[in-house]
Amino acid sequence: MFNWKSLAVALTLAIGVFNISAQEAPRAKVTRTLVRAGHVLDVKSGKLADGQTLVIVGETIQSNAPTASVPAEPGDAIIDLSGLTVLPGLIDVHTHLTMDTNFDPYHELTSTDAKEAINGVVNARTTLLAGFTSVRNAGAGGYTDVDLRDAINNGQIAGPHMQVSGPALGITGGHCDNDLLPIQYHSVGDGVADGIAAVQHQVRQNIKYGADLIKICATGGVLSKGDDPQASQYTLEEMRAIVADAHRLGRKVAAHAHGAQGALWASQAGVDSIEHGSYINDEAIAEMKKDGTYLVPTLYLEDWMLEKGSLPPFYHQKMVDVSAVAKSNIKRAMQAGVKIALGTDAAVYPHGLNAHELDVYVNQLGMAPLAALQTATVNAAGLMGWSAKTGTLEPGKWADIIAVDKNPLDDVRVLQSVRFVMKSGVVYKNEVK
């Protein structure tokens, strides 16, 4: 007969031994990573501090101090960046990681959610290795960007921190609809919704399926058939309904708006950012400045497309028309003091070239290098509501760190060749010689 009493005594003794052992065992010491930097750039002030050490514990920065005051301790990991300039990881607030740079209509029509997901795995890694440790993904089919974000957060794949929108909301026949097929196919874009009740439902559905933000199409676009980038699409009333529901449910709203009327209405409706702003005028600029609305220019794509792109004629002419006016209008908004956050629309041109956007701001529009760098750090973090998490190298923030050969305030193009990338304390790229 089985002796249950003996088993109980044995288990009690075993638990007691375990507890004694646990109490007597020394606690494992937290391992630190010391990043020995030749120079650390403060992206708020523009000051460059020489001979600094960033102490990383887990995913966050513990301290940033002169190297002489931070001796190594047993168990520390040392990363020698003594020949480089260190700064926070960059942020792109307008990407499309699940899309690729192929706008042949047949290719677009044969895309699937599965193909978008595969694109996302590749493009997320490419973007991270380019030094962009955080992004806002502004539109994806089938909620593929939600799954991509979750896979990155779960450690399954490499990629930046992400905020994602899922399908962009748009009107029937507008920029965010599927406009390449004839009527017999009855093909409709994932986010198409018309009227106040319908847009409220779509906002709630996007949030239900994992969206961090809401993306809407306030005007026509370039890479869509049959619409006009200057024409407003959603009405002011529809956009107000979208913003009211999104904000009440804790989500920000990004409005694709090339045309001035759409940008004006979107800002009046309370959106958090205007994307593109190609035809923005003085009235819209004044409204955005009054409302504190961010402008997210996407300008390098125009240079790339006109030089290297291959678009169908019904896309190409719109790209030419927009490119003829966008930079002068955006420059006027910048000079007027509208808040700027860096966005690239990566996917319209190849992923990984995101830092070329800064070159346009500085060397074509005349923005001061520090102000340009702030669009991709403190400003972008502010737009995303992540100022407490990223955008600067301060204690308590994510250990999102990049390193380049020299001070980017002397030559912003150096950010196109990042030598070192750390995200949340994990090194993804180290090309230090």
Buried (B, 14 or more C-beta within 10 A) or exposed (E): EEEEEEEEEEEEEEEEEEEEEEEEEEEEEEEBBBBBBBBBBBBEEBEBBEEBBBBBBEEBBBBBBEBEEBEEEEEBEEBEBEEBBBBBBBBBBBBBBBBBBEBEEEEBEEBEBEBBBBBBBBBBBBBBBBBBBBBBBBBBBBBBBBBBBEBBEEEEBBBBBBBBBBBBBBBEBBBBBBBBEEEEEEEEBBBBBBEBEBBBEBBEBBBEEBBBBBBBBBBBBBBBBEBBBBBBBBBBEBBBBBBBBBBEEEBBBBBBBBBBBBBBBBBBBBBBBBBBBBBBBEEBBBBBBEBEBBBBBBBBBBBBBEEEBEBBEEBBEBBBBBBEBBBEBBBBBBEBEBBBBBBBBBBBBBBBBBBBBBBBBBBBBEBEBBBBBBBBBBBBBBBBBBBEBBBBBBEEBBBBBBBBBEBBBEBBBBBBEBBBBBBBBEBBBEEEE
